Amino acid sequence: MLTAVTTLADNSPPPVPKEVAAPKPEIIDATPSDVQPNENMKMVLRLSWKLIPGAVKYRVTFDGEEHSTYINGIELEVNNVNKVFHIEAINMSGKTIADELDVLRIEINPTAPKTTTEFEKMDYGPLYPVYSWVPTHGADFYQIQLFKDGELVREYEAFKRGKDDVYDYYDESPVNEGGNYYWRVRAMSDYGFAMSEWSEQSDGTSFRVSSPNRVCALGDSITHGGGAVSVPPSMTIYNWETYCDVPVKNLGKSGDTTDEIVDRFERDVLPFEPKVLIIMAGVNDFRGDISGWHSVTNYAMLVDKCSYYGITPVFITPTPVNERLIRRSKMIEIPPYDWQTHYQFLCDWIRRQPHHIDLTGEFEDNHGELRADLTSDGLHPDDEGKLIIGHAVAEWLKANETLWNN
């Protein structure tokens, strides 16, 4: 990797004051061979670096000018690529948590968006895919296409969110039919003209859907994945299934309440024929206006459905929230004053179930709120929190292997 404070004059990193010099990054120059760069010519430089746990954004300084991005990559329009750049990772508090980040890849005048999905690292293809990429400089919106067995089956458009570049798109429709899938994206202008070529198919943009899947996980965004505010579920670092060494099919859907989870049970669970269903839900109920009694009524409905279809349900206690951090984030609705009453009601019901995983001791602080060291926004556990869940699920599954592996 190229050290983040560097120049590209000879396409190699300068000496660094370390015992071991930074590895050389991959450098790709896509400038057409018949074009001769000059000092007055505008060029696009795309930098990519390793994602830093806990970073909600990155500060990129190029030739003295600061830029921000929410994903571990950026495209900049420059006059001269042979300038100094510096990359920092910033957390929710605005503090630098990693400095002088090494660059993995440098691209000059890239012709297509760089995708960031990591489907190749997932045990199973996602039920609700999230498509993500490094924003293309100057793009007004993006076209996204999903293919199944080589045929186009879905097409979407993703637009900017205010002044911020868009870098992901959450598919609201389940991918529950067997087959081989891949997706691609291209940048567009407001005039309807393509500003780039389509992104290339790769292992990271491809996944397979099949059944049966012996263990599935049903839930909301805590199951779906993502964390540190800005990192989507398409990147595995904030997905608890990543840390579970027993393969689990992810049936999570961000934003779901227990009502919505009950409603989609037959459509989203039955195609995969699980023997065990991990259920973690309720946080979107008690942080809103849904009573604990209503939530446990939905829990009971899930138990009945599992019993009818011969599935063993395993409930995980929902994670609490941290009201102080939610207020600081200014992005999430403040929970009601009595949210803890409803939260505890859900946890008490779960503890009475024959198959359950109680994680309250791992996630609650001394005030019964979500531990501040496990979350950036007060709602979603980050990587360490997801590791706790993943390890706990793996431990339970190994101890109860006869329920799913026979």
C-alpha positions as CSV (number, residue, x, y, z in Angstrom):
1,M,0.0,0.0,0.0
2,L,1.1,3.5,-0.7
3,T,1.5,5.7,2.3
4,A,-1.2,8.4,2.4
5,V,1.2,11.3,2.4
6,T,2.8,10.9,-1.0
7,T,3.2,11.9,-4.6
8,L,2.7,9.8,-7.7
9,A,5.6,11.3,-9.6
10,D,7.3,7.9,-10.3
11,N,4.4,5.6,-9.4
12,S,6.1,4.4,-6.3
13,P,6.0,5.3,-2.6
14,P,8.6,7.6,-1.2
15,P,10.7,6.5,1.8
16,V,8.7,6.5,5.1
17,P,10.0,6.8,8.6
18,K,9.1,3.2,9.5
19,E,11.2,0.1,10.0
20,V,9.3,-1.5,7.1
21,A,8.3,0.6,4.1
22,A,4.6,0.6,3.0
23,P,3.8,-1.9,0.3
24,K,3.4,-0.6,-3.2
25,P,-0.3,0.1,-4.2
26,E,-1.9,-1.1,-7.4
27,I,-1.8,1.8,-9.8
28,I,-4.1,1.8,-12.9
29,D,-4.0,4.6,-15.5
30,A,-7.1,4.4,-17.7
31,T,-6.3,7.5,-19.7
32,P,-6.7,6.7,-23.4
33,S,-3.4,6.0,-25.1
34,D,-3.9,8.8,-27.7
35,V,-4.3,11.5,-25.0
36,Q,-1.2,13.2,-23.8
37,P,-1.7,14.7,-20.3
38,N,-0.6,18.2,-19.7
39,E,-0.6,20.6,-16.8
40,N,-3.8,22.3,-17.8
41,M,-5.7,19.0,-18.3
42,K,-8.4,18.0,-15.8
43,M,-8.0,14.4,-14.6
44,V,-9.9,12.2,-12.2
45,L,-8.0,10.5,-9.4
46,R,-9.6,7.6,-7.6
47,L,-8.1,6.4,-4.3
48,S,-9.1,3.4,-2.3
49,W,-8.0,2.3,1.2
50,K,-8.8,-0.2,3.9
51,L,-12.0,0.4,5.8
52,I,-11.3,1.5,9.4
53,P,-13.6,0.1,12.2
54,G,-15.5,2.9,13.9
55,A,-14.9,5.5,11.2
56,V,-18.0,7.3,10.0
57,K,-16.2,9.3,7.4
58,Y,-12.8,10.0,6.0
59,R,-10.9,13.3,5.5
60,V,-8.8,13.4,2.3
61,T,-6.4,16.3,1.9
62,F,-5.1,16.6,-1.6
63,D,-2.7,19.4,-2.5
64,G,-3.8,21.3,0.6
65,E,-7.5,21.1,-0.1
66,E,-9.8,19.0,2.2
67,H,-12.5,16.6,1.0
68,S,-14.8,14.2,2.9
69,T,-16.2,10.8,2.0
70,Y,-18.3,8.3,3.9
71,I,-16.8,5.3,2.3
72,N,-13.3,4.0,1.9
73,G,-12.7,5.5,-1.5
74,I,-13.0,8.8,-3.3
75,E,-12.8,10.4,-6.7
76,L,-11.2,13.8,-7.1
77,E,-10.9,16.1,-10.1
78,V,-7.2,17.3,-10.2
79,N,-4.9,19.2,-12.5
80,N,-1.9,17.2,-11.5
81,V,-1.9,13.7,-10.0
82,N,1.7,14.2,-8.8
83,K,0.6,16.0,-5.6
84,V,0.7,15.1,-1.9
85,F,-2.4,13.6,-0.3
86,H,-3.3,12.6,3.2
87,I,-6.1,10.4,4.5
88,E,-7.6,10.3,8.0
89,A,-10.4,8.2,9.5
90,I,-12.9,10.2,11.6
91,N,-15.3,8.8,14.2
92,M,-18.8,10.0,15.3
93,S,-17.2,12.5,17.8
94,G,-15.2,14.1,15.0
95,K,-11.9,12.7,16.3
96,T,-9.2,11.2,14.1
97,I,-8.9,7.5,15.0
98,A,-6.5,6.6,12.2
99,D,-4.0,8.8,10.4
100,E,-1.9,8.6,7.3
101,L,-3.9,5.7,5.9
102,D,-2.2,3.5,3.4
103,V,-3.7,3.5,-0.1
104,L,-4.5,0.1,-1.6
105,R,-5.3,1.3,-5.1
106,I,-4.8,4.4,-7.3
107,E,-6.7,4.9,-10.5
108,I,-6.3,7.7,-13.0
109,N,-9.3,8.6,-15.1
110,P,-11.3,5.5,-14.2
111,T,-14.0,4.5,-16.7
112,A,-16.5,2.8,-14.4
113,P,-17.6,2.9,-10.8
114,K,-15.7,0.8,-8.3
115,T,-18.1,-1.5,-6.4
116,T,-17.6,-2.2,-2.7
117,T,-20.0,-5.1,-2.1
118,E,-18.4,-8.1,-0.4
119,F,-20.8,-10.9,-1.4
120,E,-18.0,-13.3,-1.9
121,K,-17.3,-13.1,1.9
122,M,-20.8,-14.1,2.9
123,D,-21.8,-17.7,3.5
124,Y,-25.1,-17.2,1.6
125,G,-26.4,-14.7,-0.9
126,P,-28.3,-11.8,0.7
127,L,-32.1,-11.9,0.8
128,Y,-32.3,-8.1,0.7
129,P,-29.1,-7.0,-1.1
130,V,-27.5,-3.6,-0.6
131,Y,-25.6,-2.4,-3.7
132,S,-22.7,-0.1,-2.9
133,W,-19.9,1.7,-4.7
134,V,-17.4,4.6,-4.6
135,P,-19.2,7.7,-5.9
136,T,-18.3,8.8,-9.4
137,H,-17.0,12.4,-9.6
138,G,-19.7,14.7,-11.1
139,A,-22.4,12.0,-11.2
140,D,-26.0,13.2,-10.7
141,F,-27.5,9.7,-10.1
142,Y,-26.8,6.0,-10.8
143,Q,-28.4,3.2,-12.6
144,I,-28.3,-0.2,-11.0
145,Q,-29.1,-3.5,-12.6
146,L,-29.5,-7.0,-11.1
147,F,-29.1,-10.1,-13.3
148,K,-30.3,-13.7,-12.6
149,D,-28.7,-16.5,-14.6
150,G,-27.5,-13.9,-17.1
151,E,-30.9,-12.2,-17.6
152,L,-31.8,-8.7,-16.4
153,V,-34.4,-9.0,-13.6
154,R,-34.4,-5.6,-11.8
155,E,-33.3,-2.1,-12.5
156,Y,-33.1,0.9,-10.1
157,E,-32.0,4.5,-9.9
158,A,-30.2,6.0,-7.0
159,F,-30.2,9.7,-6.4
160,K,-28.1,12.0,-4.2
161,R,-29.2,12.7,-0.7
162,G,-29.0,16.5,-0.6
163,K,-25.4,17.6,-1.1
164,D,-24.0,14.2,-0.2
165,D,-23.0,11.7,-2.9
166,V,-25.0,8.5,-2.9
167,Y,-22.9,5.4,-2.5
168,D,-25.5,2.6,-1.8
169,Y,-28.9,1.4,-2.6
170,Y,-31.1,-0.9,-0.4
171,D,-33.1,-3.3,-2.4
172,E,-36.7,-3.5,-0.9
173,S,-37.6,-6.6,-2.8
174,P,-36.4,-10.1,-1.6
175,V,-34.2,-12.2,-3.7
176,N,-35.7,-15.5,-2.8
177,E,-35.6,-17.5,-6.1
178,G,-32.8,-19.9,-6.7
179,G,-30.1,-18.9,-9.2
180,N,-26.8,-17.2,-9.8
181,Y,-27.0,-13.4,-9.5
182,Y,-24.8,-10.4,-10.1
183,W,-25.3,-6.6,-10.1
184,R,-23.7,-3.6,-11.8
185,V,-23.9,0.2,-11.7
186,R,-23.1,3.1,-13.9
187,A,-23.0,6.9,-13.3
188,M,-25.6,9.1,-15.0
189,S,-26.1,12.9,-15.6
190,D,-29.4,14.7,-15.0
191,Y,-29.7,14.9,-18.8
192,G,-30.0,11.1,-19.0
193,F,-26.5,10.5,-20.5
194,A,-24.2,7.8,-19.1
195,M,-21.2,9.3,-17.5
196,S,-19.4,6.0,-17.1
197,E,-19.3,2.5,-18.4
198,W,-21.0,-0.3,-16.4
199,S,-19.0,-1.6,-13.4
200,E,-17.4,-5.0,-14.0
201,Q,-18.8,-8.3,-12.7
202,S,-16.6,-9.8,-10.0
203,D,-16.8,-12.2,-7.1
204,G,-17.8,-9.3,-4.8
205,T,-20.8,-8.4,-7.0
206,S,-22.0,-12.0,-7.5
207,F,-23.9,-14.4,-5.3
208,R,-25.9,-17.6,-5.4
209,V,-29.3,-18.3,-3.9
210,S,-30.2,-21.9,-3.1
211,S,-32.0,-24.0,-0.5
212,P,-32.3,-25.6,1.9
213,N,-30.4,-23.4,4.4
214,R,-30.4,-25.2,7.7
215,V,-30.0,-22.1,9.8
216,C,-31.5,-18.7,9.0
217,A,-31.7,-15.4,10.9
218,L,-34.8,-13.2,10.8
219,G,-34.7,-9.6,12.1
220,D,-34.2,-5.9,11.5
221,S,-31.1,-3.9,10.8
222,I,-29.2,-5.5,13.7
223,T,-29.4,-8.7,11.7
224,H,-29.3,-7.2,8.2
225,G,-26.0,-5.5,9.0
226,G,-24.1,-2.3,8.6
227,G,-22.8,0.0,11.3
228,A,-20.7,3.1,12.2
229,V,-23.6,5.2,10.7
230,S,-22.2,5.1,7.1
231,V,-21.2,1.5,6.3
232,P,-23.9,-0.6,4.6
233,P,-24.7,-4.3,5.1
234,S,-22.9,-5.0,1.7
235,M,-19.6,-4.8,3.6
236,T,-19.2,-7.6,6.1
237,I,-17.4,-5.9,9.0
238,Y,-20.6,-4.9,10.8
239,N,-22.6,-8.1,10.0
240,W,-22.9,-10.5,13.0
241,E,-23.1,-13.4,10.6
242,T,-19.4,-12.6,9.7
243,Y,-18.4,-13.6,13.2
244,C,-20.5,-16.8,13.4
245,D,-18.4,-19.8,12.2
246,V,-21.6,-21.8,11.6
247,P,-23.1,-20.6,8.3
248,V,-26.3,-18.6,8.7
249,K,-28.6,-17.3,6.0
250,N,-29.3,-13.6,6.6
251,L,-33.0,-12.8,6.3
252,G,-32.7,-9.4,8.0
253,K,-34.4,-6.2,6.7
254,S,-33.4,-2.8,7.9
255,G,-36.1,-0.8,9.6
256,D,-38.5,-3.6,10.2
257,T,-40.8,-3.7,13.2
258,T,-42.1,-7.0,14.6
259,D,-45.3,-6.4,12.6
260,E,-43.4,-6.3,9.4
261,I,-41.4,-9.3,10.3
262,V,-44.5,-11.4,11.0
263,D,-46.0,-10.2,7.7
264,R,-43.1,-11.4,5.6
265,F,-42.5,-14.7,7.4
266,E,-44.0,-17.0,4.7
267,R,-42.5,-15.1,1.8
268,D,-39.0,-14.7,3.2
269,V,-38.5,-17.7,5.5
270,L,-40.2,-20.7,3.9
271,P,-38.3,-20.7,0.5
272,F,-35.1,-21.5,2.5
273,E,-36.5,-24.4,4.5
274,P,-34.6,-23.7,7.7
275,K,-34.5,-26.2,10.6
276,V,-33.5,-23.4,13.1
277,L,-34.6,-19.8,12.8
278,I,-32.6,-17.2,14.8
279,I,-35.0,-14.3,15.7
280,M,-33.7,-10.9,16.9
281,A,-36.3,-8.2,16.7
282,G,-38.1,-5.5,18.7
283,V,-35.7,-2.5,18.9
284,N,-37.7,-0.6,16.3
285,D,-40.8,-1.3,18.4
286,F,-39.7,0.0,21.8
287,R,-37.8,2.9,20.4
288,G,-41.0,4.0,18.6
289,D,-44.6,3.9,19.7
290,I,-45.2,0.1,19.8
291,S,-45.9,-1.4,23.2
292,G,-44.0,-4.3,24.6
293,W,-47.3,-6.2,24.8
294,H,-47.9,-5.8,21.1
295,S,-44.3,-6.9,20.4
296,V,-44.6,-10.1,22.4
297,T,-47.9,-10.9,20.8
298,N,-46.0,-10.8,17.5
299,Y,-43.2,-13.0,19.1
300,A,-45.9,-15.5,19.9
301,M,-47.2,-15.4,16.4
302,L,-43.7,-16.2,15.1
303,V,-43.5,-19.2,17.5
304,D,-46.8,-20.5,16.2
305,K,-45.7,-20.1,12.6
306,C,-42.4,-21.9,13.3
307,S,-44.3,-24.7,15.1
308,Y,-46.7,-25.1,12.1
309,Y,-43.8,-25.4,9.6
310,G,-41.6,-27.6,11.8
311,I,-38.9,-24.9,12.5
312,T,-37.2,-24.4,15.9
313,P,-37.2,-20.7,16.8
314,V,-34.3,-19.3,18.9
315,F,-34.9,-15.8,20.2
316,I,-32.1,-13.3,21.0
317,T,-32.7,-10.5,23.4
318,P,-32.9,-7.2,21.4
319,T,-30.1,-4.7,22.0
320,P,-31.0,-1.6,24.1
321,V,-30.5,1.9,22.9
322,N,-28.3,4.7,24.2
323,E,-30.4,7.9,24.3
324,R,-27.5,10.3,24.8
325,L,-25.7,9.0,21.7
326,I,-28.9,9.1,19.7
327,R,-29.4,12.7,20.6
328,R,-25.8,13.5,19.6
329,S,-26.3,11.8,16.2
330,K,-29.2,14.1,15.3
331,M,-30.2,11.4,12.7
332,I,-32.4,9.1,14.7
333,E,-35.7,9.7,16.4
334,I,-35.5,10.1,20.2
335,P,-37.0,7.1,21.9
336,P,-40.0,7.6,24.3
337,Y,-39.3,8.2,28.0
338,D,-40.5,4.7,28.9
339,W,-38.6,2.7,26.3
340,Q,-36.8,0.7,28.9
341,T,-40.0,-0.6,30.4
342,H,-41.0,-2.1,27.0
343,Y,-37.5,-3.3,26.3
344,Q,-37.4,-5.2,29.6
345,F,-40.8,-6.7,29.0
346,L,-39.5,-8.2,25.7
347,C,-36.4,-9.5,27.3
348,D,-38.3,-11.1,30.2
349,W,-40.6,-12.9,27.6
350,I,-37.6,-14.2,25.7
351,R,-35.9,-15.6,28.8
352,R,-39.0,-17.8,29.3
353,Q,-38.6,-19.4,25.9
354,P,-37.2,-22.9,25.7
355,H,-34.6,-21.8,23.1
356,H,-33.1,-18.3,23.6
357,I,-29.8,-16.4,23.9
358,D,-29.7,-13.7,26.5
359,L,-27.2,-10.9,25.6
360,T,-28.4,-8.2,28.0
361,G,-25.3,-8.6,30.2
362,E,-23.0,-8.0,27.3
363,F,-24.8,-5.0,25.9
364,E,-26.2,-3.1,28.8
365,D,-24.3,-0.4,30.8
366,N,-24.9,0.4,34.4
367,H,-28.0,2.4,33.4
368,G,-29.5,-0.4,31.3
369,E,-28.6,1.4,28.1
370,L,-26.5,0.2,25.1
371,R,-22.9,0.4,26.0
372,A,-21.3,3.5,24.5
373,D,-18.2,1.6,23.5
374,L,-20.2,-0.7,21.3
375,T,-22.1,1.9,19.2
376,S,-21.5,5.0,17.1
377,D,-25.1,6.2,16.8
378,G,-26.7,4.9,20.0
379,L,-28.8,2.4,18.1
380,H,-26.7,0.0,16.0
381,P,-23.9,-2.1,17.5
382,D,-20.6,-1.7,15.6
383,D,-18.1,-4.4,14.9
384,E,-17.4,-5.4,18.5
385,G,-21.1,-5.7,19.2
386,K,-21.7,-7.8,16.1
387,L,-18.8,-10.0,17.1
388,I,-20.5,-10.6,20.5
389,I,-23.7,-11.6,18.7
390,G,-22.0,-13.8,16.2
391,H,-20.0,-15.7,18.8
392,A,-23.0,-16.2,21.0
393,V,-25.1,-17.6,18.1
394,A,-22.2,-19.9,17.1
395,E,-21.9,-21.2,20.6
396,W,-25.6,-21.9,20.9
397,L,-25.7,-23.7,17.5
398,K,-22.7,-25.9,18.3
399,A,-24.3,-26.8,21.7
400,N,-27.6,-27.7,19.9
401,E,-26.3,-29.2,16.7
402,T,-28.8,-32.0,16.7
403,L,-31.6,-29.5,16.0
404,W,-30.2,-28.4,12.7
405,N,-27.5,-30.8,11.5
406,N,-29.1,-34.1,11.0
